[in-house]
Amino acid sequence: MMKVMNNLKGSDKLLHSKYGNIIFIATSLSALIFLPVVKSLLIAAIILGSIGLCKELYDKYIKKTFIDWWDIVASFVPYPIIKYINR
């Protein structure tokens, strides 16, 4: 558990969590207009995962850094939890 918490530390993880939560909520609420709850949450999770992966591929191939899988994980974790870990 401590390893997971250590990997979710950093201001970058806070940003991923904040914007990931915004994207997830906005997407799920938009899909909820047309679809049942479970399907809208599933679509929101798929879209958020796709956006997170594309951002990490951008980091690797355009910015010439590395893929940080914990950034993608942080985008799914609620912001207050990441904020608590980074206190």
Contacts in CASP RR format, 6 or more apart in sequence:
PFRMAT RR
TARGET T0000
AUTHOR 0000-0000-0000
METHOD contacts of the structure
MODEL  1
MMKVMNNLKGSDKLLHSKYGNIIFIATSLSALIFLPVVKSLLIAAIILGS
IGLCKELYDKYIKKTFIDWWDIVASFVPYPIIKYINR
5 85 0 8 1.000
7 70 0 8 1.000
7 73 0 8 1.000
8 70 0 8 1.000
8 73 0 8 1.000
8 74 0 8 1.000
8 77 0 8 1.000
8 82 0 8 1.000
8 85 0 8 1.000
8 86 0 8 1.000
9 85 0 8 1.000
9 86 0 8 1.000
10 86 0 8 1.000
11 86 0 8 1.000
12 68 0 8 1.000
12 71 0 8 1.000
13 70 0 8 1.000
13 71 0 8 1.000
13 74 0 8 1.000
13 82 0 8 1.000
13 86 0 8 1.000
14 74 0 8 1.000
14 79 0 8 1.000
14 82 0 8 1.000
14 83 0 8 1.000
14 86 0 8 1.000
16 52 0 8 1.000
16 71 0 8 1.000
16 72 0 8 1.000
16 74 0 8 1.000
16 75 0 8 1.000
17 74 0 8 1.000
17 75 0 8 1.000
17 77 0 8 1.000
17 78 0 8 1.000
17 79 0 8 1.000
17 81 0 8 1.000
17 82 0 8 1.000
17 83 0 8 1.000
18 79 0 8 1.000
19 75 0 8 1.000
20 48 0 8 1.000
20 51 0 8 1.000
20 75 0 8 1.000
20 76 0 8 1.000
21 75 0 8 1.000
21 78 0 8 1.000
21 79 0 8 1.000
23 44 0 8 1.000
23 47 0 8 1.000
23 48 0 8 1.000
23 51 0 8 1.000
23 75 0 8 1.000
24 44 0 8 1.000
24 45 0 8 1.000
24 48 0 8 1.000
24 75 0 8 1.000
24 76 0 8 1.000
25 44 0 8 1.000
27 40 0 8 1.000
27 43 0 8 1.000
27 44 0 8 1.000
27 47 0 8 1.000
27 48 0 8 1.000
28 40 0 8 1.000
28 41 0 8 1.000
28 43 0 8 1.000
28 44 0 8 1.000
29 40 0 8 1.000
31 39 0 8 1.000
31 40 0 8 1.000
31 43 0 8 1.000
31 44 0 8 1.000
32 40 0 8 1.000
34 40 0 8 1.000
35 43 0 8 1.000
45 76 0 8 1.000
48 75 0 8 1.000
48 76 0 8 1.000
49 72 0 8 1.000
49 75 0 8 1.000
49 76 0 8 1.000
51 75 0 8 1.000
52 71 0 8 1.000
52 72 0 8 1.000
52 75 0 8 1.000
53 72 0 8 1.000
55 71 0 8 1.000
56 67 0 8 1.000
56 68 0 8 1.000
56 69 0 8 1.000
56 71 0 8 1.000
56 72 0 8 1.000
57 67 0 8 1.000
59 65 0 8 1.000
59 66 0 8 1.000
59 67 0 8 1.000
59 68 0 8 1.000
60 66 0 8 1.000
60 67 0 8 1.000
74 82 0 8 1.000
END
